[in-house]
Amino acid sequence: MSEPVLFVGCPTCGKAVSKQAAACPSCGHQFKAPGAFNPFHDLVHGCLVLVVIGFVLFCILAIGKM
């Protein structure tokens, strides 16, 4: 079973555009660069970003206590 396609309104022309589209097919408004990485859209990458941020903060706090 495939995922349902979600649509958003284009901020330029207001027409419905797939959330997976890089640009609006009607007016060409760019939503993201082709192949762009959105860490909060992909759960695995989003979790990895949070882990890295947590590790960096831990290191900063550990160094500050020395």
HELIX and SHEET records of a PDB file:
HELIX    1   1 LEU A   43  GLY A   64  1                                  22    
SHEET    1   A 2 PHE A   7  GLY A   9  0                                        
SHEET    2   A 2 ALA A  16  SER A  18 -1                                        
END                                                                             
